[in-house]
Structure formats: C-alpha cells, structure tokens
Amino acid sequence: MSLSVHSITKEYGTQKAVNDLSFEVSGGTIMGFLGPNGAGKSTTMKIVSCYLAPTSGTAEVCGYDIHKNPLEVRKHIGYLPENNPLYLDMYVREYLQFVAGIHKIDKKANRVKELIDMTGLGKERHKLIGALSKGYRQRVGLAQAMIHNPDVLILDEPTSGLDMNQLVDIRNLITELGKQKTVILSTHIMQEVQAMCDRVIIINNGSLVADDPIERLSDRISGEQQITINLLDNNVSLDKLENISGVTQVKATKDGIIITSGAQNDIRKEVFEQAVASGWVIIEMKKDEISVEDVFQKLTKETLNV
C-alpha cells in the first residue's frame, strides 16, 4: 500500500479532531477525502505529511512510518495545503529552483522547466509570486508539491481560485497523475469528486462514515440499485424481468421500465440477456445514480444541521 493509516487519533484538550481513523490507499488511485468543515480532514493530512503528530496511532507512506522515518515519509509525499504558503517576494522559476534544491534534485533546471510546462506557468515564470492571481498561485503550489516526483500527492482544495479553463487543465493533470501515483484529493466541489475520483472516504466529527468506490456510494444510502430501460416496444410482459434473480420491483413509467434490485445486485447483464432471449430491442439502458453531493449530505447532515 502507498498509504496506510492505523487508528489515528488527534486530541486538543477534550476535543477529538480525529477519532480512531483507519484506511489504506494503493497506488494508481485518486481518493476523494471529504467531510464538512471541522471534520478533521486537514488534521489528518497534516499528520500523514508529518506536519503534525497524532495523539495516538500511526501511518505509513510507501512502507515508512511517520514516527520512525519522518524524513523518508516527506521524500515520498507531495503536499499542497489549503492555505498554500508561498514566498511572495520570489519569482516563480526562482522559487521552484529553490524547492528543487531542498529536495536535492539532479538537473533541477530541467525539472523546473518540466513542471512549469506541466502546470501552465510558462507565461508567468518571470513574475513575482506576489503579483500572481490566486489561480496561478495555486499552480505554483501544485508545481512545488510535484517537483520531487513523489509517490503520494496530498492536495487540499487544489482548484481553489481557478477559472473554468484553468480548472479543466488542472483536473486533467490530476487525472493523469492518478494513473501512476496515489492522490488524496480534498475538495468541497462535488463535481470534481465525481469527475476525478476512483474512491471516496467521508469523515464526520473525526470518524469514518463512508469508504467506497465512487460507483458504489449511492448504494450505501439507498440500499438498492435502479436501472431504467427503454425498449423499441415498451408494451411487453414484465413477468420475465420480475423473475430475474435479485430484482425486487419492476415498474413501467412514461420514462421507461424501472427495475429495482438490492444494493449488491448489478442486474444489467441479466436484463440484457433476457431482452436478447425475448427478442426485445433495447434503445437505452442506464443506471440511476444518487449524486456524491446527496450522499455527502445524508451522511454528514448532523454536522451540516440539515
């Protein structure tokens, strides 16, 4: 595993910011790390990045323990914190060369140029960071997080302040990075989670409330799956669909035939096979999804007071 978190707890006096949190993430995964404000997301990311010590528990990054090998952990992690601390009186290229020097990167000029091109900073490379817009400062922060080619990227609100075109570019970049690296993505923009993430962890009041592949999140709160099919001729007997194993309900509506099954039963293959056997022509088949935003609100509504 690229990242393993074992029973981490962080206390501030009588308050538990993180409460016995455990999870694992393998390489080649983009994991959405979600929760309402104050849920413990940033605290967890700071602990994993060795910026903050836990009260109890531990974590391992690429096999290195945060207590025993903090320097090795830092070598394998790229971290973009939410507040994105930068040296505003340094030029973009100067700053990235400075960060590359800290990481003792060979041929740092080549690596800096590569990151400037990758993050779209070419036109801004000779500017003072303090003169950049918030969106370009985010790009600088992302470039410094990736400069040493880490195995694990922890990104806290990485698209904050970006305009639509910049947002699409950075989304595409993160998606590409996620094919080889472990990416932990914390964001309040649920469309980003839906677009980029393979898996989602949701925490509330410091505790884990969901850990699922993105496509299984809706099943967690609905307890069932629904598919809608449209046939060339919808006036067919529904008995054959009702007899498919796992089906709990079949209903004909103006939008098509809605077939409901248990949360663990993806029946699309069986429905297609039944249509072929019965000579039905399927025009459309779609799985009805509950949005990530709906799941998030359902699981954290105590904190959100809704």
N, C-alpha and C positions, 0 to 999 in steps of 0.2 A: 504494500500500500504506500502511495506517496504521502498520505496524511492520515494519521490515526490520533484521535482524541479520546482519552481514557478518563472518565469520571471527573472532569474538571469542575471545580467549584471556586468561585471568587466572592469573598465576603468583604463588605465595607461596613464595619461595625455589626449591627444586627441585620443589615440588608444583604441578601444574596443576589448579586448581579448575574451570576451564572450558577446553576444548581445541578451538579452531578451530570454534566453533559458528556455524551459519548457519541462518536460517529467515525466512519472511515471513508476515505475517498481515494479511488485508484487513478492512475494516470490516464490521460485522454478523456477526461470528464470535465464538463463545465457544470458546477454545482451552484444553484441559486441559494443564497443564505439569507433567509427572510425573517422578519419579525417587526412588531411595532416599535416606535421609539422607546428606548429604555429596556428593551427585551434582553439585552446582553450580547448583541451581535458584535459591536465594536470591541467590547471587552474580550470576547472570545478570540477575535482576530489578533488583538494585541498580545494575548497570551501565546497563541500559536507562533507569532512572529518574534517572541522573546522580548517584547517591549514591556511586558507586564508579567509578574509572577503570579501563578494561581495560589489560592489558599490551600487547595489540595488537588490531587490528580496530576496528570501529566499528558504530554502529547509527543508524538514522534513525526518527524518530517524526513522522508526518504531514509528511514531507519535510525535517525539521530534524535536522541531525547532532548527536550528543551531544557531540562535541568542539568544533564551531564555534558551535553555538547552544544551549547547555545551558539558558538561561532559557526559550527558546521551547519546548524539549522539555518542561520542567517545567509549562508552561502547558497543554500538551495531554495530560498524564498525571495520573491519579489513582492514588495508591499506598497500599495498606493492607499494611504489613509484618507479618510473623508475630508480632512482639512487641508490635505496636500501641501505640506510645508516645503517651501522653496526659498532659495536665496534670491531675493528680488533684485539685488544690485549686481547680479552676474548675468552675462549674456547666455543665451540658450546653449550654443555649442560649448562655451567655456564651462558651463555648469555640468553638462553631460560628460565632458572630458574629466572634470573633477571627480564625478561619481565613478567613472570608469577607472580612474587612478586608485580610488579607495578599494575597488574590487580587484586591483592588480591585473587588469585585462591586457593581454598582449595585443599589439596593433590597435590600440584604443581609438586612434583617429578613424580607422576603417569601421570599427564597431559603432562609433558615434554617428558617422555618416549613414550607416545602415539603419540605425534607429530613427534618425531624423527623417529619412525617406519613408520608413515604415509607418511612422506616426503623422506624416503630413506636415512636418515642421520646416520644410525646405525654405519657404519664403520668410520665415520668422527666425532663422537660425542666427542672424547677426543682431537681433534685438535684445534689449534688456528684458529679463523675465518680468520685471515690474511694469513694463509697458505693454504686456500682452493682455488680451482679453481672457476672461475666465476659462473659456473653452480651450484656448491654446495653452493656458497654464495646465489644464488637465492633461493635455497631450504630453507636455514636458514631464509631468508626474508619472504618466504611463511609461514614457521612454526610460526614465530612471529606474522604474521597477523592473524593466526587462533588460537593462543594459548588460547584466552579467549572465543572461540566458538561464534563468532559474528553472527548476523543475516544477515549482509550485508558485502560482501567481495569486495573491490575495488582493482583490480590488474592491474598495469601499466606495460606492457611488461613482464609478469611473466615467459616466457620461454626464455628470452634473455640469450644467452650463454650456453644453454643446448645442449648436443649431442643428436642424434636421439633416443637412448634408454631412456635417461632421459626425453626427450620431450614427448614421448609416455606415460611414467609413470605420469608426471605432468598433461598432458591432461586428462588422465583417472581420476586422483584425482579431478581435477576441475569439470569434468563432474558429478562425484558422489556428490560433494559438492553442485552443482547446483540443485540437486533434492530436497533439503530442504532449501537452502539459496538463497538469491539474490546475484548474482555475476555480477559485472561490469568489463568487460574484455577489456582493451585497448591494441591493438597489431597492428603491421604493416604486420603480416604474415596472409594473407587472407585465407590460407588453414586452419588455426586454427579457424577462424571465421566460415568457412563452416562446420568444424568438430564438434565444440562445442556449438555454439550459437543458441538459440531459436529465438532471435530477434536482430535486428541491428539498431543502431542510427548512422547516419553520420552527422558530423557538418563541416562547411566550413566557414572560416572567422568569427568564433564565433557564427554562426547561424545554426539552424537545417535545414538540407536539405533532410533528409530521416529518417523515423521511421516506420519500417515494420518487420513482421515476416520474418525469413530468407528465407522461401519458396516463399514469395511474392516480394522480392526485384527486381528480374528480370522483373516482370510485370510493375514496376514503370517506367523503362526507355524504355521498348519495346512497352508498350501499348497493348500487346497481349500475348496470350499463344499459344504454338505449341506442338502437340504431334505427334509422329511417330509410326505407327503400321505396323507390318509385319504379313501378313496372310499366311496360308498354300498355298492358291492360291490368289495372288495379282491381278489377272485379273478379277476384279469384277466391277460392275457398281458403280460409285462414287456418283450417284444421291442420294442414301439413306443417305450417310454421309453428303452431302451438305444440306440436308433438316433438319438436327439436329439443334435445336434452339441454337443460339449463334455462329454457325460456319460461318466464313467469307470466307474461302477458303479451297479447297481440291485439293491436287496435288500428282500425282503418280511420284515417282522418283526411281532411282536404289537402294536407301537405304530403300525404303518402301513408305507408303502413309502418307504424311504430312498433318495434319489437323490443321488449324489455327482458333482461336476464340478470342473474346475480352478478355481484361485483367481480367474481373470479372467472366468469364465463364470457369470453370473446367468441361470439357465435357467428361472426361474419362468414367464415369458411363454410360452416354447415348451411347457412342461409343460401349462399351462392350455389352449393351443391344441390340443395333442394330445388332451387329455381331451374337449374340445368335439367334435373331429373323430371321436372314437371312441365318443361317446355316454356317456362316464363322468360321474358326478356327484361333484364334489369337495366333501367336507364340510369339510375343513380342509387348508390348506397353510401351512407355517411354515418359515422359515429357521433352522437350528440355529446358534446363536451361541456362540462362546467368550467368556467374560466378560473385561472390561477387567482385572480382577484376575489372571486366568490369563495374559493377555498380558504384563502388567507383571512378574509373577514369572518368566516364561520369559525375558524379555529382560534382566532385571537380576539373575538368580539368582547370578551371580558375586559381586556385592556383598552380596546377601542371604545368601550362604553356604548355599544350599539345593540 
